[in-house]
Amino acid sequence: MINQEHFSELIKELLMERLPEFCSTIAYKEDGSFDCDLRNPSNEFSIWIATYNSEITLGVEAPDGNTDIHTHISCYEVKDIEDAFNDMVEMINEIRIGQTILYRVENSNYQWTNNIDSIVKNGNRKEIKQYSWIK
């Protein structure tokens, strides 16, 4: 496993180069990890990135503040970081172009999907609230 502080610095360098809009919110933790986020243009939700446990965690903070919607991108060696970062960038781009959206069926938990049509189709007439990065 990569040292936490070194891992965080490598990810920060890549963020500064490729996603600088996240950098102003970087907040370091005692263990050397950090988190940062970016609000969507309508200020309804945000994308967040964390470097806990020497892995990239990418998530969405829902309108109610819930941050359970996330995925982990593992990096076991320094040579894996570029590929892991590219995977994260691809997921962020899918959110930012509206391909991946945040949604909630009635009073259930928020979730994200790349295929809202299947959710709507299987929604059984329940109210589905959708949140997209783009309007």
Secondary structure, DSSP 4 states (H G I P E B T S, - for coil): ---HHHHHHHHHHHHHHH-GGGGGG-EE-TTS-EEEEEE-TTSS-EEEEE-GGGEEEEEEE-TTS---EEEEEE--SGGGHHHHHHHHHHHHHHHHTTSSEEEEETTS-EEEES-HHHHHHTSTT--EEEE-S--
